[in-house]
Amino acid sequence: MTATQGQATIQQVWDQQSVWSQSANRLKRSVERARSGALALAVTAAVVGTAASQVMSWSTWLGTTLAFVAALAAGTSPLLAHRSGPGRMSDWIRTRAISEALKGEVYTCLAGVGPYADQPNAAALLADRARDFRRDAADLLRHTSGVSQVSRPVPPVFDMDTYVDHRLRRQIETYYRPKAAWMQGRVELFGKAELAFGALGALLAAAAGAFTISDLAAWAGVIASVSIAVTAHVTAQRYAYQHLEFLRTAEELQHLLDRWTADPTVTAEGAETFLSQCEHVISIQNEAWMIRWTVG
């Protein structure tokens, strides 16, 4: 295989990785839309159902219409939630795992370590290993149908120093730390929402008891239902767990980076060990994330 053919082969595998990444993103969006939609419908059912019971006495038509909307929302919510069930999540997570495995394999090949060290046909070996990944996930190929890769050049990696710059540093600075910060924001946002709903529910319940207003008591129940729905959504999304995982992985990769920066002059065996450790940390994060999402 000539150098030009080798570059073309690596580019082909890199493009395949993009297809798997785009497919995983599409599956993730479908799961998140289903969950958000189910939450919105559950809230709608609680709010509109209570409103229907309270307006029925002075407008039968409006009350009936609201009751119909509430019933429709309540019946549709579980159907929508089913689209984010275990099967769909498993497909999403496994598709992401294939994407990350292909990415790690390309970087290892470009750095020329591990099975690719002193390998004259490194690109061919990469293609074979990539084919094995795809063969193991043959049942997921349907999710890649019609998905086009994002046009992008192969990373400019050709040794360990460029691997550190383009793989290790970027994983820390442009993925794990920003993701950890985003997840922390979601944890704080939903925490405030839960606190606000709890306070509002307590206020309505107290006012209903003190002033004997039955309508307020009904709305206190609605707020409690909404609060439970929001809590269930947060639990399903696992924001707190993901925040901790992203932070932990960023810290472990930073430790490896600091160690490399302190002494980048290592033997070929040492370079292979270092790269293996970096990819292991990334893969462990992915595996832990997969297990957490699939077992609940």
N, C-alpha and C positions, 0 to 999 in steps of 0.2 A: 504494500500500500504506500503510495507516494505521500509526501507531506501535504500536498493540496487535497488529496483524497481523505487523508486523516483529519484535516481541518473541517472538511465538509461533513464527515461522519460525526465529529464532535458537535458541530452546529446542528446537525439533525437531532441528536439526542437532547441538546439544549432546547430545541424547538418542541420536542416531545414533552419535556418537563414543563414548558409553558402551557401546553394543552392540558396537562393534568392539573396544573395550578389553577388555570381558568375554570376548569370543570369543578374543582373543589370549591372555588369561590362561589360558583353558581349554586352548588348544592347548599353551601352555608347560607347564602342569601335566602334560599327557599325555606330552609328550616327557621331562620330568624323571622321571616315574613309570616310564616304560619304561626309562630309563637306570639308575635306581636298582635296579629289579627285575632287570635283566640283570646288574648287578654282584652283587646278592645271590645270584642263581642260579649265577653263575660261581664265587663263593666256596663256596657250598654243594656244588657238584659236586666241587670240589677237596678239601674237608674230608671230606665223606661218602664219596667214592670211596676215599680213603686209609684211612679208618676201616674200610670194608668189607673191604679186603684184609687188614687186621690182625686182624679178629675172625672171619674165615672159618674159621680153623683150629679154633676152639673152639665156634663156633655157626654152622653152615651157614645156618640159617634167618635169623638176624640179619644175617649177612654178605650173603646174597642180597638181603634187603630193603634194606639200605643201598646195595648196588650198583645196585639198581633206582632208588632215589631219586636217586643220583648221576647215573645215565644220563638220567633224566627231566629233572633240572635242567640238565644239559649240553645236552640237545637243545632245551629250551625257551628257554634264554638267548638264542640268536641270533634266535629268532622274536620275542621281546620287544624285543630291540634294534632289530629292523627297524622297529618302530613309532616309533622316533626317527630314522629315516633321513632322507636329504636332502629328499625330497618333503614329509614332515611338517614338518621344520624350516623349509623355504621357505615353506610356508603360514603357519606361526606368525609368522615374521619379517615377511612381507608384510602380514599382518593387523595386526600392531603398527604397521607403517609407515603404513597407512591411518588407524589410530586417532590417531597423532601428527600426521599431516598435517591431519586434521579439527580437532584441538585447536588447532594453530597458526593455522589459518584463522579459527576462532572468535575467538581472542584478537586477531588482526589486525583483524578486523571491528569488534569492540567498541572497540578503541583508536582506530578511525577513521583509519587510515593506509594507505599503499600504495594498492591499487586501490579501497579503500573511502573514501579521503579525499574529502570534499565530494560524496559519492555519495548522492543522495536515496533510492535503492533499494538500500541496502547489504545489507539482509537478503535481498533477492531475488538479488543477486549472490552472496552467501554460499551460498544454496541451490543455485544453478547450479554453482558451483565444487565444492561437496560432492558434487553429482550426478556430476560428471566424475570425481572420485576413485573413487566407487563403481562407475562404469561401467568404469573401467580395471581394477578388481579383481572383475569379474563372476564369475570362476571361484571366488572365495573366499566368495561369498554363502552357500554351503551351510554354512559354519562359523558363520554368524550366526543360522541357523535355530533358533528356540526359545530364543534368548538375550534376556533382558529387561534393559533399561537400569537402572542404579542411579539412583534418584530424587534429583536434586540441582539446585539453581538455577543459572542461568547465572552465571558469575563476575561480581562487581560491578566490571567494568572499563568505563571510559568515556573515559579519556584516557591519556597516557603514564605519568603518575605512578601511576595505579592498575594499569596494565599492569606496571610495575616491581615493585609490591608483590605482586600476585597471580599473576604469571607468572614473572618473573625471580627474585625472592627465593625464592619457594617451590620452584622447580626446584632451586636451589642448596641450600637448607636442609632440604627435606623429601624430596628425591629423590636427587640426585647424591651429596651427601656421605654420607648414610646408606647408600646402595648401595655406595659405595666402601669404607666401614667394614665392611659385611657381607661383601663379597668378600674383603677383607683377612683377615677372620676365617676364611673358608673356606680361603684359601691357607695360613694358618698351621696350621689344624686338620689338613688333609690332608698338609701337610708333616711334621707330627709323627707322623702315622699311618705315612707312608712310612718315616720314620726308625726308628720302633718296629718295624715289620715287618722292616726290613733288619737291625736289631740282633738280633732274635729268630731270624731265619733263620741269621745267622752263628753265634749261640750254639748252636743245635741242630746245625748242621753240625760245629762244633768238638767238641761233646760226642759226637756220633756217631763222629767219627774217633778221638777220644782213648780212648773207652771201648768202641769197636767195637759200637755198638748200632745195628743196621740199621733198627729202627723209627724212631729219631730222624732218621736220614738221610731217610727217606720224608717225615717231617713238615717237614723243612727245605725240601724241594722244594715242599710245599704252601704254606708261608709265602712262598716266592719267587713262586709263582703268584698268591697273593692280593695281594702287593705290586705285581705287574705289572698286575693287574686294577684296583687302586686308582689307580695311576698313569695308566692308560688312561682311567679315569673322569674324573680331574682334567683331563687333556688335552682330553677331549671337552667338558667343561663350561666350559673356558677361563676359570677363575676369575682367574688372574693378568692375563690380557689385559683382562677386564672391569674389574678393579680399577684398572688404569692408565687405561682409557678414561673411567671415571666421575670419577677424580681430575682428569684433563686437562680434561674438559668443565666441571667445577665451577670450576676455576681460570680458564678462559677466560671463563665467565659472570661470575665475581667481578670480573675485570678490567673487563668492560663495566659492571657495576654501580658499581664505584668511579669509573669515568669519568663515569657519569651523575650520581652523587651529588656529584661535584666541580663539575659544571656542568650542572644539569638544564634551564637556560634555553636552548633551541635552537630553530631555525627548524622549520617544517613539514617541509622537506626533510631537515633533520638528524634529526628524530624518526623519519621513515620509514627513513632509513639505519640509525639505531640499532636499531629494531625488527627490521629485516631482518638485521642482524648477529646479534642474539640468536637469532632463529629459524634462521639459517644454522648457528650453532654447534650448536644442538640437532639439526638435521637431519643435519649432518655426523656427529655422534656416532651417530645411528641408522643412517646409511648405512654407516659404517665397521663398526659392529657387525653389520649384515646381511651385508656382504661377508665378514667374518671367519668367521661361522657357516656360510655357505653354501659357501665354498671350502675350509674346513678349515685 
